[in-house]
Amino acid sequence: MSPTVLEVQGLSKTYAGLTALAEVNLSIRQGEIFALLGPNGAGKTTLIGAVCGLVKKTHGRILLFGKDLDDDPVSPRYDVGLVPQELNFDPFFTVAESLHIQLGYYGRPRDEARVDEVLTALNLQNKKDALTRALSGGMKRRLLIAKALVHRPKLVFLDEPTAGVDVELRRDLWTYVRKLAAEGTTIVLTTHYLEEAEELADRVGVINEGRLLLVEDKAAVMRRFGERRLVVTFEQPLAELPEAARRFNATLSEERRTLTYLEREGTPPSGELLRALYSLGLPISDVETRHSRLEDVLIEVLRGRPQREARAPAP
């Protein structure tokens, strides 16, 4: 198993009686892409801020690359990159100058090759000598990502990195994130574009009201909470629900022309029901299937299903 790069133990944060984080325990492994999901105000940015030194925790421990940040709050953070939600630039520097300054912030020497590599990866090469104030909103977001990555961090937090940007940047970033993870960089992603998390993440965590509800491999979560919906439409209304369909707990619509079956973990495959219907010679006019998306699963988790079925968070 890959070594742990971040371990959070009993992390809590309160603001004047308001609980932003409540006894959060979480381990992130080297080279994984971890999606931290939840509604607005759930505690995602507070958790990231506590690790990055932007939020002072109330209590708990944060171990970064094996070092307790209470003992050494500075040196481990030189290997962390952060893409914050807010745009923040000095408008009087060029794009390239901003990246060289960022290298200096992290104690790295000037590195033209690295700056060019990051600019190329994020399709900013033709803006290298432009002043940051002249960039469009999407280009500023690209530069923000470049600043977080230019010093070759071992752990990168992408906090809503593609909010309000075009599809091209989103796809460019996905490609680059996969490349970074393949090279051993650890990525923690927060996003409201759940397609993004579904596409990239190895594991997902769900947080709400400061409490971590679930941490699990994405594939396992999709199996456990997801479903496959089979909808069969008949050419003519059926007199009654076929016995084969009753065995599958399928349902017939009020007009008796549409049969619906939900396949979940532990239930028979929908293909078996479909074969049974065809064997009866029923006049089927249309068959439609739909798999759950991560968005559907997140809604299930936030509605409380994990309190009944939760497994211990994976280390």
C-alpha positions as MATLAB code, in Angstrom:
seq = 'MSPTVLEVQGLSKTYAGLTALAEVNLSIRQGEIFALLGPNGAGKTTLIGAVCGLVKKTHGRILLFGKDLDDDPVSPRYDVGLVPQELNFDPFFTVAESLHIQLGYYGRPRDEARVDEVLTALNLQNKKDALTRALSGGMKRRLLIAKALVHRPKLVFLDEPTAGVDVELRRDLWTYVRKLAAEGTTIVLTTHYLEEAEELADRVGVINEGRLLLVEDKAAVMRRFGERRLVVTFEQPLAELPEAARRFNATLSEERRTLTYLEREGTPPSGELLRALYSLGLPISDVETRHSRLEDVLIEVLRGRPQREARAPAP';
ca = [
       0.000    0.000    0.000;
       1.221    3.527   -0.783;
       2.512    5.578    2.150;
       0.274    8.137    3.839;
       1.047   11.760    2.949;
      -1.697   13.381    5.029;
      -3.313   12.156    8.205;
      -5.926   14.132   10.104;
      -6.844   12.949   13.597;
      -9.827   14.331   15.521;
      -9.631   17.658   13.720;
     -12.166   20.216   14.921;
     -12.769   23.887   14.245;
     -15.367   26.126   15.849;
     -16.181   29.772   15.204;
     -18.000   31.489   18.074;
     -19.954   28.353   18.843;
     -20.442   27.346   15.196;
     -18.894   23.960   14.412;
     -17.119   24.001   11.040;
     -15.271   20.697   11.572;
     -16.240   18.015   14.082;
     -13.684   15.347   14.997;
     -12.628   14.647   11.409;
     -10.370   11.623   10.846;
      -8.908   11.153    7.389;
      -5.872    9.589    5.710;
      -4.733   10.389    2.176;
      -2.312    8.088    0.363;
       0.540    9.006   -1.956;
      -0.384    9.236   -5.627;
      -4.142    8.996   -5.204;
      -6.782   11.408   -6.422;
      -9.163   11.988   -3.536;
     -12.448   13.846   -4.075;
     -13.844   15.629   -1.022;
     -17.521   16.245   -1.709;
     -20.332   18.003    0.071;
     -22.718   20.963   -0.143;
     -21.715   24.597    0.329;
     -20.637   25.259    3.903;
     -20.010   21.582    4.620;
     -16.429   22.153    5.855;
     -14.373   21.296    2.763;
     -12.510   24.601    2.504;
     -12.062   24.782    6.295;
     -10.391   21.370    6.274;
      -8.083   22.382    3.432;
      -7.318   25.697    5.127;
      -6.329   23.933    8.353;
      -3.843   21.734    6.478;
      -2.432   24.652    4.473;
      -2.073   27.002    7.440;
      -4.885   29.370    6.496;
      -7.214   28.260    9.304;
      -6.205   27.775   12.940;
      -7.649   24.517   14.205;
      -9.467   24.306   17.528;
      -8.005   20.902   18.350;
      -6.798   17.695   16.746;
      -3.630   16.616   14.934;
      -2.475   17.109   11.352;
       0.400   14.940   10.139;
       1.831   16.069    6.802;
       4.389   13.738    5.206;
       4.714   12.123    8.620;
       5.452   15.399   10.435;
       3.138   16.830   13.071;
       2.337   20.424   12.084;
       2.231   21.369   15.769;
       5.935   20.534   15.928;
       6.928   21.850   12.486;
       4.306   24.109   10.899;
       6.520   25.341    8.041;
       8.787   22.848    6.273;
       6.142   20.213    5.359;
       4.030   22.916    3.721;
       6.798   23.695    1.205;
       5.651   20.529   -0.577;
       1.977   21.513   -0.706;
       0.191   23.364   -3.502;
      -3.201   25.036   -3.231;
      -5.620   26.274   -5.863;
      -8.015   28.434   -3.810;
     -11.526   29.359   -4.835;
     -10.745   33.084   -4.987;
      -8.679   34.705   -7.739;
      -5.673   36.550   -6.297;
      -2.878   38.132   -8.315;
      -0.514   41.065   -8.327;
      -1.716   42.872  -11.461;
       1.669   44.442  -12.242;
       3.558   41.212  -13.040;
       3.459   39.116  -16.186;
       2.268   35.541  -16.157;
       5.828   34.186  -16.253;
       7.018   36.591  -13.560;
       4.154   35.482  -11.296;
       5.288   31.873  -11.603;
       8.942   32.685  -10.918;
       7.885   34.645   -7.821;
       5.819   31.666   -6.740;
       8.885   29.435   -7.036;
      10.709   31.841   -4.743;
       7.924   31.723   -2.158;
       8.531   27.994   -1.854;
      12.314   28.241   -1.720;
      12.803   26.928   -5.261;
      15.399   28.401   -7.643;
      14.453   30.085  -10.894;
      13.426   27.395  -13.381;
      12.534   28.487  -16.905;
      11.964   24.927  -18.083;
       9.462   24.209  -15.302;
       7.600   27.468  -15.908;
       7.343   26.660  -19.618;
       6.184   23.113  -18.839;
       3.349   24.281  -16.631;
       2.325   27.063  -19.007;
       2.194   24.599  -21.888;
       0.223   22.031  -19.881;
      -2.423   24.654  -19.062;
      -2.429   26.247  -22.526;
      -0.997   29.541  -21.237;
       2.202   29.640  -23.292;
       0.962   32.430  -25.570;
       0.132   34.536  -22.474;
       3.587   34.168  -20.936;
       4.497   37.852  -21.260;
       1.011   39.270  -20.691;
       0.260   41.215  -17.520;
      -2.018   39.256  -15.222;
      -4.548   42.096  -15.107;
      -5.049   41.709  -18.872;
      -6.124   38.073  -18.624;
      -9.690   36.909  -19.002;
     -11.411   35.210  -16.073;
     -10.731   31.761  -17.505;
      -7.063   32.562  -18.123;
      -6.712   33.869  -14.568;
      -8.089   30.572  -13.315;
      -5.506   28.725  -15.429;
      -2.749   30.879  -13.936;
      -4.009   30.172  -10.427;
      -3.658   26.463  -11.121;
      -0.201   26.989  -12.619;
       0.934   28.851   -9.490;
      -0.171   25.942   -7.313;
       1.777   23.428   -9.404;
       4.929   25.229  -10.514;
       7.022   24.307   -7.442;
       6.388   20.559   -7.975;
       4.366   19.945   -4.797;
       3.927   16.417   -3.507;
       0.370   17.183   -2.359;
      -1.993   19.488   -4.255;
      -5.347   20.816   -3.084;
      -7.670   21.792   -5.919;
     -10.497   23.701   -4.251;
     -13.162   24.190   -6.933;
     -10.418   24.570   -9.587;
     -12.741   24.722  -12.606;
     -15.568   26.829  -11.165;
     -16.889   29.080  -13.901;
     -14.394   28.046  -16.561;
     -14.785   26.635  -20.047;
     -14.923   22.977  -21.004;
     -11.493   23.178  -22.660;
      -9.757   24.134  -19.405;
     -11.629   21.442  -17.540;
     -10.429   18.800  -19.978;
      -6.865   20.210  -19.975;
      -6.812   20.071  -16.184;
      -8.154   16.516  -16.087;
      -5.359   15.404  -18.390;
      -2.710   17.151  -16.306;
      -4.106   15.866  -13.006;
      -3.905   12.289  -14.271;
      -0.305   12.898  -15.356;
       0.604   14.298  -11.932;
      -0.995   11.370  -10.114;
       0.822    8.898  -12.372;
       4.091   10.601  -11.372;
       3.264   10.175   -7.657;
       1.686   13.538   -6.834;
      -1.278   13.322   -4.464;
      -4.378   15.299   -5.428;
      -7.238   16.366   -3.156;
     -10.114   17.741   -5.194;
     -13.239   19.584   -4.133;
     -15.787   20.292   -6.827;
     -19.481   20.802   -7.448;
     -18.993   19.399  -10.956;
     -19.527   15.809   -9.893;
     -18.700   14.617  -13.396;
     -15.194   15.837  -12.582;
     -14.949   13.761   -9.420;
     -16.509   10.755  -11.140;
     -13.967   11.011  -13.945;
     -10.851   11.505  -11.814;
     -11.188   10.224   -8.261;
      -9.787    6.994   -6.853;
     -11.554    7.532   -3.530;
     -14.302    9.865   -2.383;
     -15.148   11.405    0.940;
     -18.465   13.027    1.794;
     -18.597   15.779    4.391;
     -21.613   17.663    5.698;
     -22.009   20.089    8.603;
     -18.366   19.516    9.481;
     -18.715   15.752    9.850;
     -17.077   13.236    7.567;
     -19.889   10.856    6.647;
     -18.106    8.479    4.332;
     -14.654    7.666    2.933;
     -14.457    4.829    0.436;
     -13.110    3.750   -2.935;
     -15.191    5.348   -5.671;
     -15.998    2.034   -7.338;
     -17.166    0.541   -4.031;
     -19.354    3.559   -3.300;
     -20.943    3.336   -6.733;
     -21.701   -0.354   -6.201;
     -23.054    0.100   -2.703;
     -25.220    3.174   -3.196;
     -25.750    3.185   -6.946;
     -28.384    1.465   -8.968;
     -29.215    0.521  -12.544;
     -32.705    1.447  -13.685;
     -34.318   -0.722  -16.372;
     -37.423    0.682  -18.063;
     -39.315   -1.563  -20.522;
     -42.143   -0.119  -22.625;
     -44.707   -2.425  -24.217;
     -46.591   -1.855  -27.442;
     -49.889   -2.486  -25.693;
     -51.023   -2.307  -22.063;
     -50.546   -5.523  -20.097;
     -53.485   -7.183  -18.387;
     -51.317   -7.805  -15.318;
     -47.726   -7.816  -14.136;
     -46.066  -11.040  -15.351;
     -45.093  -13.520  -12.661;
     -41.453  -13.278  -13.769;
     -41.509   -9.528  -13.111;
     -43.073  -10.002   -9.669;
     -40.154  -12.218   -8.703;
     -37.832   -9.275   -9.448;
     -40.002   -6.769   -7.549;
     -40.492   -4.812  -10.764;
     -43.358   -2.326  -10.966;
     -45.905   -1.573  -13.669;
     -47.030    1.979  -14.421;
     -50.653    3.069  -14.011;
     -51.300    2.870  -17.747;
     -49.806   -0.672  -17.576;
     -47.453   -0.072  -20.504;
     -44.179    0.645  -18.686;
     -42.294   -1.724  -16.391;
     -39.515   -0.416  -14.119;
     -36.863   -2.407  -12.286;
     -34.124   -1.057   -9.991;
     -30.996   -3.200   -9.856;
     -28.952   -2.613   -6.719;
     -26.120   -4.422   -4.965;
     -27.386   -7.879   -4.019;
     -30.346   -7.934   -6.437;
     -30.547  -10.027   -9.626;
     -29.077   -8.486  -12.795;
     -31.564   -6.580  -14.931;
     -30.534   -8.747  -17.903;
     -32.203  -11.738  -16.268;
     -35.522   -9.896  -16.086;
     -35.203   -8.757  -19.678;
     -34.553  -12.323  -20.863;
     -37.598  -13.502  -18.926;
     -39.807  -10.881  -20.571;
     -38.557  -11.769  -24.048;
     -39.138  -15.481  -23.372;
     -42.805  -14.711  -22.646;
     -43.158  -13.189  -26.119;
     -44.443   -9.879  -24.776;
     -44.767   -7.026  -27.325;
     -41.782   -4.877  -26.227;
     -41.393   -1.582  -28.093;
     -38.526    0.060  -26.170;
     -35.869   -0.739  -23.567;
     -33.983    1.929  -21.639;
     -31.290    1.556  -18.986;
     -29.659    4.194  -16.806;
     -26.788    3.826  -14.356;
     -26.527    6.013  -11.259;
     -24.055    8.842  -11.427;
     -21.940   10.069   -8.546;
     -24.438   12.901   -8.130;
     -27.172   10.379   -7.347;
     -24.917    8.605   -4.866;
     -24.002   11.872   -3.110;
     -27.675   12.692   -2.629;
     -28.250    9.236   -1.122;
     -25.355    9.711    1.297;
     -26.442   13.205    2.353;
     -29.958   11.938    2.992;
     -28.582    9.738    5.745;
     -28.156    6.322    4.190;
     -24.535    5.992    5.461;
     -25.650    6.320    9.069;
     -27.394    2.985    8.601;
     -24.850    1.291    6.374;
     -21.545    3.106    6.861;
     -18.230    1.314    6.865;
     -15.196    2.555    8.729;
     -13.170    5.089    6.682;
     -10.356    3.422    4.809;
      -6.861    4.167    6.111;
];
